[in-house]
Amino acid sequence: MTTETAERFSATVRSETAGDHRGAERSAFMEALMGGTLPLAGYVDMLAQHWYAYERLEAQGERLSSDPVAGAFVDTALLRLPALTTDLIELAGADWQAAYPASTATTEYTAAIDRASAWSGGFVAHHYTRYLGDLSGGQHIGRVAARTYDLAPGRGGNFAVFAIDDPAAYREAYRVRLDEAAWDADEQRRMIDEVHEAYRHNRAVFADLDRHGA
């Protein structure tokens, strides 16, 4: 079976998880953030919860960088931890972790990342969900946050800034790598199932963030 005679695997992933994506976007927390009504503390807490997730994802990426399948997706241009660290120190101080610890939902999410990363497809499922999300919708979130919280350039919105000249082209090249990954049909199904799981954890994190009054 080839991508010429059947739907591309990347297209299947995208179509089968579209509902998950919409569900995350339509959370009360995200609606408040995008509507400009979320308190600054809620935005900072979101950055902190992202930091904990990316800390595990990027640690697993470093471990899997030489893996013949997972390694094709690991790219330093995507790394978010340095930018998130800068944002959190700017907005909440050097002891930001004391004020914004990992929530129960985030702890369960990070455990899922570690567990899934025992297999290349599991790692890529979480990698795909996080990075392609921030490389698309995350850009808009960064612009809204800068306007809502009157953030000066380079202060508090670095997480949305990627060292990638053409994000659309990058996303397409990423999808080609998904199409070319050496997974059989059963493994592809496992990978899609793990994308569903990644979105489930993201929705749980957002639901927990509703405590900020979204």
C-alpha positions in Angstrom: 0.0 0.0 0.0 1.4 3.4 -0.9 0.4 7.0 -0.3 -0.5 7.1 -4.0 -3.2 4.3 -3.7 -4.5 5.1 -0.2 -5.0 8.0 2.1 -1.8 9.3 3.6 -1.2 8.0 7.1 -0.7 11.6 8.3 -4.1 12.5 6.8 -5.7 9.6 8.7 -4.1 10.7 11.9 -5.4 14.2 11.4 -8.9 13.3 10.4 -9.4 10.6 13.1 -8.2 13.0 15.9 -9.9 16.2 14.6 -12.6 15.8 17.2 -10.0 15.6 20.0 -8.4 18.7 18.7 -11.7 20.7 18.6 -12.5 19.4 22.1 -9.2 20.9 23.5 -9.8 24.2 21.7 -13.3 24.5 23.1 -12.5 24.1 26.7 -13.7 26.8 29.1 -10.1 27.7 29.9 -9.1 28.1 26.3 -12.2 30.1 25.5 -11.4 32.5 28.4 -7.8 32.8 27.2 -8.7 33.5 23.6 -11.5 35.8 24.7 -9.1 38.0 26.7 -10.9 37.4 30.0 -8.4 35.0 31.7 -6.5 36.4 34.6 -2.7 36.6 34.1 -2.2 33.9 36.8 -4.2 31.5 34.6 -1.9 32.2 31.7 1.2 31.7 33.8 -0.1 28.5 35.2 -0.8 27.2 31.6 2.9 28.0 30.8 4.0 26.1 33.9 1.9 23.0 33.1 3.3 23.1 29.5 6.8 23.3 31.0 6.4 20.1 33.0 5.0 18.3 29.9 7.8 19.5 27.7 10.5 18.7 30.3 9.5 15.0 30.0 8.9 15.1 26.2 12.3 16.7 25.5 14.1 14.4 27.9 12.6 11.5 26.0 13.5 13.1 22.7 17.1 13.4 23.8 17.1 9.8 24.7 15.5 8.7 21.4 17.5 11.1 19.2 19.4 8.1 17.6 16.4 5.9 17.3 15.9 5.0 13.6 12.2 6.0 13.7 11.7 8.5 16.5 15.0 10.2 15.8 13.6 11.6 12.5 11.2 13.7 14.5 13.6 15.1 17.1 14.7 18.6 16.1 16.3 21.3 18.2 14.3 24.0 16.3 11.2 22.7 18.1 12.5 22.8 21.7 10.2 24.7 24.0 11.8 24.3 27.4 14.3 27.2 27.2 11.6 29.6 26.0 9.1 28.5 28.6 11.7 28.8 31.3 12.4 32.4 30.2 8.7 33.3 30.1 8.1 31.8 33.6 11.0 33.6 35.2 10.0 36.9 33.6 6.3 36.6 34.7 6.6 34.7 38.0 10.2 34.9 39.2 12.9 32.4 39.6 10.9 30.4 42.2 7.9 30.0 39.8 7.7 26.2 40.5 6.8 26.9 44.1 3.9 29.0 43.0 2.9 26.8 40.0 3.6 23.2 40.8 2.5 20.4 38.4 -1.2 19.6 38.8 -2.5 16.1 39.3 -3.6 16.1 35.6 -0.2 17.2 34.5 1.6 14.6 36.6 -0.6 12.0 35.0 0.2 13.5 31.5 3.9 13.4 32.1 3.7 9.8 33.3 1.8 8.9 30.1 4.6 10.6 28.0 7.3 8.5 29.8 5.2 5.3 29.5 4.4 5.8 25.8 8.0 6.6 24.9 9.0 3.0 25.5 8.0 2.7 21.8 8.9 5.0 19.0 5.3 5.4 17.9 4.1 6.3 21.4 6.8 9.0 21.6 5.9 10.4 18.2 2.2 10.5 19.1 2.9 12.8 22.0 5.5 14.7 20.0 3.0 15.3 17.2 0.2 16.4 19.5 2.3 18.9 21.4 4.7 20.4 18.8 2.4 20.6 15.8 -0.3 22.2 18.0 2.1 24.9 19.3 3.5 25.4 15.8 0.0 26.2 14.5 -2.6 27.3 17.1 0.2 28.2 19.6 1.2 31.1 17.4 -2.3 32.7 17.7 -2.3 32.1 21.5 1.0 34.0 21.7 -0.4 37.0 19.9 -3.6 37.0 22.0 -1.6 36.7 25.2 0.7 39.6 24.2 -2.3 41.8 23.6 -4.3 40.7 26.6 -1.5 41.0 29.1 0.4 43.9 27.4 3.5 41.8 27.1 6.6 43.6 25.7 8.4 41.8 22.9 10.5 38.9 24.3 8.7 39.0 27.7 6.2 36.2 28.4 5.4 35.1 24.9 8.6 33.3 23.9 7.0 29.9 24.0 5.1 30.8 20.8 8.3 31.8 18.9 10.0 29.1 16.8 13.3 29.4 14.9 11.4 28.1 11.8 11.0 30.4 8.8 8.0 28.7 7.3 5.8 26.9 9.8 3.4 25.6 7.2 6.2 24.0 5.2 7.6 22.5 8.3 4.3 21.0 9.3 4.0 19.4 5.8 7.5 18.0 6.0 6.6 16.6 9.4 3.6 14.9 8.0 5.7 13.4 5.2 7.9 11.9 8.0 4.8 10.4 9.5 3.9 8.9 6.1 7.3 7.4 5.8 7.7 6.0 9.3 8.4 2.3 9.4 5.3 1.2 11.2 3.0 -1.6 10.0 -0.8 -1.2 10.1 -1.2 -2.4 13.7 1.5 0.0 14.8 -0.1 2.9 12.9 -3.3 2.1 14.8 -1.4 2.1 18.1 0.1 5.4 17.2 -3.4 7.0 16.5 -4.7 5.5 19.7 -1.9 7.2 21.6 -2.7 10.5 19.9 -6.2 10.2 21.3 -4.7 9.5 24.7 -2.4 12.6 24.4 -5.4 14.8 23.6 -7.3 13.3 26.6 -4.5 14.3 28.9 -4.4 17.8 27.4 -8.1 18.2 28.0 -7.7 17.1 31.6 -4.9 19.7 32.1 -7.1 22.4 30.7 -10.1 21.3 32.8 -7.9 21.6 35.9 -6.8 25.1 34.8 -10.5 26.2 35.0 -9.8 26.9 38.6 -8.5 30.3 37.5 -12.1 31.3 36.8 -12.4 30.6 33.1 
